[in-house]
Structure formats: C-alpha cells, structure tokens
Amino acid sequence: MSSEMSPIDRAKYAAAVKAVDYVQDGMKVGLGTGSTAFWMIKRLAERVRDEGLRVTGVPTSSRTAALAREEGIALTTLDEAGWLDLTIDGADEVDGDLNLIKGGGAALLHEKIVATASDRMIVIADAAKQVAALGSFPLPVEVIPFGWQTTQKLVEELLEGMDVLGREVQVRQMGGMKLLTDQKNHILDLHLKHIGNPRQLAMVLNQIPGVVENGLFVDICDVLILGQADGRVTVRDLDAGAASEVAADLTEPDNIFAEGGE
Ligand SMILES: O=C[C@H](O)[C@H](O)[C@H](O)COP(=O)(O)O
C-alpha cells in the first residue's frame, strides 16, 4: 500500500480491494459514487487491464461515469443492462442491520435505483461509518425544484410525529446556490441526530408530494465490507451468516495512486 495515502484512504482502499474480489468475468456491475467508490473503480479498472476481466458498468452519477470512462471500464445504461449482478457503493452511515444513510454526494436517487436492480449490493466503507443507530449524518432527501419550500414544510411537519431527536431541515447549497443533482433536483438535509425507525421514516418521506427519494437504504445492502488503515477488512455477508475479519491483498501497481480520492 502506498505510504503517501492518508489513513482514511488506506481504510477505504482496503475495503474497495476486497469488494472487487467479488466481481467475476462477464458481470454487469453497478458503480457507486463517492470517495470510497473512487478506489473501487480504480481497482476494478486495474483488474480489467491486468487480468482482461470483462465487466460492464452502470454508473450511478455523472462523476462516476467520467472516472470509469477515463479508467477504461466499459459502460452502459441501466435500461440497456436490464438487471445487474452486483453493485458496489459507499455509504455515509451503516447500522447493525445493514441499513444505510446515503446521499452525502447527492447521488442517492440513481444509487438506490441501481442497487435495487442488482442481485447483490456490497457496501464499502471505512470502519468509522458503522454506527449503533442511524441519524448522526444528516439524511439527504431529493426533492423536485417546483414548490420545494412547500415540500420542506411538509417534511418538517412529518418529522414532528416521527421517532427522531432533531428536526432541522436545510436545503443543500453548493457555491452559494442550491445544489442540483444529476436529475436537476434539490437536496434537503434532515438533521435528525437519531432515527428510531429507519424503515418507517423511509416509507413515509416518499409519500410527500415533491419528494423524489430519500437516502435511507433499508433491506438493500447484502454485504458490508469495512476497511481499516492497516489493511484489515471485516466482511459481513447476510447470506453467509457470521462476520469474518480478513486481510485484503493490498499489492498493487504504483499507478493506482497517481491521484487521490474525491
Ligand atoms: O451520494 C453519494 C453517495 O451516497 C456516497 O456513496 C456516500 O456519500 C459515501 O461517500 P464517501 O465514500 O465519499 O464517504
């Protein structure tokens, strides 16, 4: 492993390497978004180049599409692919039931569609993302621009009756403007501190007109791979039962570290 990597990138890279081991020749793979998915794409590209691995990727964001193209990974659309063997993506938080908060990078809508259209979703993260209960990370909710302030009020009203500790809602800004997602929507960040019932919250948020999707991923993740800075990874596979701790194979050519994560 490169000594120039920060400890957090080492942890993300370790998880990414392990996850890419799951990719087999001929697979259709959903490619996640974010700084952890960055390392997964670099590693996948390395296997494509070095082993002649044939994969077709479905990117979950314009950023991921650009990176994958640059790295020489063949891409297609979800509609062309139809159904995927595997999706590998990062997360902002993960709880003990493998429920997730995603969308810190505003890609939650495409990510949820792609992960749901996959036989398996593998989540990769540094170990600090694991929490007892979701909610410390603000929950992203994608809303259409039309009437977004009304939608925000409806979300705030809904939160009054929910099992959460905080209720502040902010529209996400970028460069002094309201952020636009790949679908040209806005993101509301819900500062909830603690989410008592993620399944219920995920369902009721999506019933509000104007809400397109929320960043709670419930019953979607099948395998969790948590990396640590020393290269060890913990794998929790819901199909395989108990968690296992193994060392990822971190031998890699230097060129994978030519640039840092997002
Ligand atoms: O919208 C972004 C995605 O949900 C990311 O997968 C998530 O924010 C985790 O990103 P990172 O790996 O950079 O922490």
The ligand as an ORCA input file, in Angstrom:
! r2SCAN-3c Opt
* xyz 0 1
  O     -24.227     10.459     -2.846
  C     -23.194      9.901     -2.511
  C     -23.104      8.528     -2.060
  O     -24.235      8.054     -1.389
  C     -21.815      8.100     -1.391
  O     -21.708      6.740     -1.608
  C     -21.771      8.373      0.091
  O     -21.975      9.747      0.313
  C     -20.422      7.947      0.683
  O     -19.418      8.704      0.113
  P     -17.914      8.582      0.586
  O     -17.420      7.253      0.176
  O     -17.206      9.723     -0.138
  O     -17.884      8.790      2.076
*
